[in-house]
Amino acid sequence: MKIIRNYLLNEMAGPFLVSLFISTVILTASNVIQMADLIINKGVNIIEMGLLLAYLMPSLLMFTIPISALSSILLGFSRLTSDNEVVALRASGISIFRMAAPILTAGLILSLASIPFNYNIVTESGYRARKLVKEIGVKNPTALLEPGVFLKIFKDYVIFIYDMTGTQLKNVRIYQPQKNGPTRTLIAEQGEIVSQPNENSIKIKLTNGIADETRPDDPSNFYKLLFHNYYITLNLKESLQSQKIEKKTRELNFRELREQIKKYRTQNIDATPLLLELHNKVALAFSTVIFMLLAIPIGLKTHRREKSINFGLALVIFLIYWGLMLAGVGCAVRKLVPPWFAVWSPNIIFGLISLVLMSRVIKR
């Protein structure tokens, strides 16, 4: 039995590692493209980008580990079934339950290991990633400029850029809200980021536009100024240093979540988001063993060796799981169901389906 156990575990280990690599690379691709742009066009240090990517990796693994476990079992048991190895094992007196036992044990160990991983490594790396982004912004202010987004990172200013190529800007809008008056507006057809080494600021040269300027006789009103060239300096260091980086809900570890929940309850503050996050990390960890339990009977019935089909099936199952999770969270926010039930309901539903399918396969 030891030989068969090791054989089955080795059969699943290879597809698991391949699926983990592929799914992680797919989810990382968009980040890599964006980071390449920061390195090539905005001069961000490649070492800092590599460190940022390393900080983002654990949050991806929190999702790719369950889907990789699911796809590996589908691939492994589909191959065993198509090659009639399952028939041979059952003819030798080895039941489906005995075949599944070492696989599910490995899945349970992986799920239990994922709990501290999700609560400690994922949360801390996410927080460090945000801190590193702030440090990069101070060193390379242009890295924070992004087209198509209202930027509020500069003190007293809101900026919108329609298009950006390197240091060249097109259709720039700069707004400066006034406390006791109308918002000052600068509109330019084009713009250019002027180098400000070690200044912790961005100097923008605006070309062909219109600007609101304060009237000398009435500071609360503006007059319109048409310009060919207009320079504006935006201080970034002052803005970022004034912002304390506090942990977001998803960046709190188990102890911090419990403390926040206890504090909010004494203050009669709704702690639903914190409760959802508290249960979510554990539920995602145990989704690994639930997926493996579901994949065994499905893999025994599909009789397909095509990797693309099994990987696609795993993706569909995971999307259904995630859809149920989001629906549950939405219901919890509206106070229709308790937070624990909202987060755990996908595991409960998939677990019950898995047991029904497994009982049918065992009886067959």
N, C-alpha and C positions, 0 to 999 in steps of 0.2 A: 504493500500500500504506500510505503514511503516513496518508492520509485515513481508510482503513478502520481502521487501528490506533487513531487518535484517537477514531473513532466508537465502537469497541468499549469503549475505556477510559471514555469519557464515559457510555456505556450502563450500565456497572457501577458507576461512581462514585456516581451518585445513589442507587440502592438501598443501597449500602454505607453512606452517610452516614445515610440514613433508618433502616436497621436498627441502626446503631451508636447512634443517638439513642434509639430505642424500647427496645432491650435494656438500655441503661444506665439509662434512666428506670425501667424495671421493677425492676431490681436495686436501684436507689437508693430506691424508694418506701418500703420498710419502715424504712430509716434516717431518711428525712425525717419520717415519722409519729412516730417515737420522739423525734427532735430537736424537733419541734413541741411535744410534751408537755413536754420539758425547758424550752423557752422560755416556754410559757404557764403551766404549773403549778408550775415549780420555779425560775423566775427566772434561768435561765442566759442569758448575753449572746448575742444573736443573731449578733454578729460572730464570736464563738468557735465557735458552731455552724456558721457558714458556712465557717470555716477548717477545722474538723474534717471537714466534708463534702468539701472540696477535697482533704484528705489521704487520704480513703477512695476517691476517684475513681480513681486509678491502679490500685489493686488490682482494681477492677471492670473497667477497660479491658483488663486482662490476659486476661480471659475473653470480654468482649464483642467485641473486635476479631476473634478467629477466627470466632466464630459469625456476626458481621456479614459477614465476607468470604464465608463459606459461603452465607448466605441471599442475598447480592447476586448471586453467580454463578448460583444457581438461578433467581432472578427474571429476571436479564438474559438468560440463554440460553434460558429457557422462553419469554420474549416473542419473542426472535429466531426461535425455531423455530415458534411458533404463527403468526407473521406471514409465514412462508416466507422470511425474510431469509437464513437459513442455506442454504436451497436455492439462492437467487439467488447467494450468495457462492460456493458450491461450483460452480455452473454457470459462474461467471466464472473458474474455475481456481484458486480460493483453497481450500486444503485445511483440514480441521479443525485440523490441527497449526499451521498459520500463523495461524488465528483464535485459537487458545489461547495461542500464544507470548507476545504482549504482556501478556495477562492473568496468565499464570504468572510472567512477569518482574516485573510489579508486585507479585505475591504474594510472590515471593522477596525483593524489596527491603523489603517490609513486614515479613517474618519476620526479616530481618537487623537491621532497625531496632528490632524488638521485644526483641532480646536485651539490649542495654544498657538499654532502658527497663525490662525486668523485673528486671534485676540492680541497677540504681541507683535509678531514680525510684520504682518500686514498693516496694522494700525501705526506702528512706529515708522515704517518705511514711507507710508503715505504722508505723515506729518513732516518727515525730513525732506521729502520731495518738494513740498510747498515752501519750506524754508530755503531750500536750494534755489528754487525759482526766484524768490525774492532777492537772494544774493546775486544771482545772474542779472537780474533787472538793475541792480545798483551798479554793477560793473559794466553792463552792456545795455544801456537804456533803450536802444533801438530794437532790441530783441522783444520788447514788450509791445511794440506797435504792431497791430494786426488789422488788416482791412476788413470792412464789413461788420465791425464791432464798435459799440459805444465804449470808449476807454475812459475810465474814471480814476486812473492811477495817479494823475497829476493834480496837485492841490489847486482848487478853485477852477479847474478846467474839465470840460468834457469834450473828447475828440472823436470824430468819425471820419474814417478814410475809406473812400470807395474802392481804390485800387492802389497796390503798392508793389514795386519791383525794385529790390535792393534798397537804395536810399531815395529812389524817385517815387513821389506820391502824386496821385491824381484825384481831383475833386475832394478837396479837404474842407472839413467843417470843424471849426473850433468855437466852443461855447463857453462863456464865462458868466455863470449866474451871479446876480447881485442880490445882496440881502434886502436892500431897500429900493430896488429899482428893476428895470427890465434887464433881460439877459443880453450881455454883449456877444456879438456874433462876428466871426471872421470866416469868409468864404473865399476859396481860391481855386482856380482851375488846376494849378499844379503846385507841387511843393518839393523841396529837397532837404534831406537831413544833412546838416553841416556838422562835420566832425568836431567833437568837444572832448578830446582825450583827458581822462581822469577828472572830469568836471562834474560827474554825476548829474548831468543835465542833458537835455536835448535842445539843440538850436535848429529851428526849422525856417527855411527860406521859402516864403510863399510868393507865388508869381501870378499876376493877372487876377485880381480879386477885389473884394469890397470888404471894408472893416467898419465896425461901429467905434467911434471915438467920442470921448467925453466932451460935452460942450463947456467951454471955459466959463460962460455966464450962468450955466445951469448943469451942475455935475450929475444930476439925477437923470438927465436925458443925453441921447447920443446924436451925432450927425454922421452921415454916410461918407466914407472916404474911399475913392477909387484908387487903387495902387497898382504899380507894375511889379515892384519888389517890396516885400514886407518881412521883417525878421521878428521872430518870437522865441524866447528862451523859456523852456519848461523845466523846472527843478524837480528832479526825481528823488534825490536822496532825502530831502525834507519830507516828501510825501510818504515814502516807504518807511522811514525811521519812525514816523508818527503812528504807524499802524502796528499794533501788537499782534503777532501771529498766535491766535488761539486755536486750539484743536477743534476740528469739526466733529460732528457726532460719529462719523464713520472712523475717526482717528482715535477714539477713546478705547482704552483697553477695558477688560472686565471689571477691574476694581474701580476705575474712573467712572464707568457707566453706572455701577451700583451706587456710588457716592452721589452722582448727579441725580439719579432717580430718587434716592432718599431725600436729598435736599429739595427737589422740586415738589415732592409730595407734601413736605412740611409747609411749603409756601403756597399750596393749592395751585400749582402750575401743572398743566397737562404734560405728562412725561411719555406720551405715546411714541414719539419718534425715538426716544432713548430705549424704550422697551422693545420696539421693533428691531433696533440695531443689536440689542442684547441677545435676542433669540435668533436673529438672522445669521450671525456668524456660526452658531452651533448647528442650526438647521442646514446651512450650506455644507458644513463639514460632514454631517451624516447623510447628505444626499449622495455621497460617493458609494456607500454600502447599499443604499436603496437602489441606485442605478444599476449596480452590479447584480442585485437580486432580480431586478426587472429584466436585465439583459440576458441572463442565463436561459430562461424559457423561450425568449424571442429568438436567441441565437440557435437554440435547438430546433426551432421550427422553420427558420428561413432557408436553410440549406444553400446559402449563397457565400461564395468566397470573394466576391468583388469588394475590394476595400472601399471604393468610392461610394457604393450603395450603402454599406454598413456605416460608414462615417456620416453619410447624409442622413441616415435613419437616426443615428445618435444625436445629430444636430437638431433634427425635428423634435425628438423626445425632450431634449434640453430646452428648446424654445417653448414647448408646451408647459414644461415645469416652471420656467421663468414667467410665462404668462399667468399661470395660476398664482405664483408668488406676488406679482404686481397687483393682480386683482384682489388678493387677500390684504395687501398693504392698503390699497384704496378703501376697502371695507373697514379696516381698522381705524384709518384716519377719520372716517365718517361715523365712528363709534358703533358700527353694525356688528362687529365681532371683536373679541379680545385680541390684543396684539400677539400673544403666543399662538393662538389658533390661526391667525392670518399668515404667520410665517411658517408654521409647521404643517398646515393643511396640504401643501403639495407633497410633502414626505408621507403623510398619512394616506393620501389618495393613491400615490404611486406604490406605496408599500402594500396596500390592500390588493391592488391590481396584480402586483408581483406574486403575492401569496396564492391568488386564484389561479394564475397562469402556471405557477410552479406545481400546485397540487394536481392540475390536469396533466402536466408532463410526467409527473411521478406515477400517476395512475395508468398512464397509457401503456 
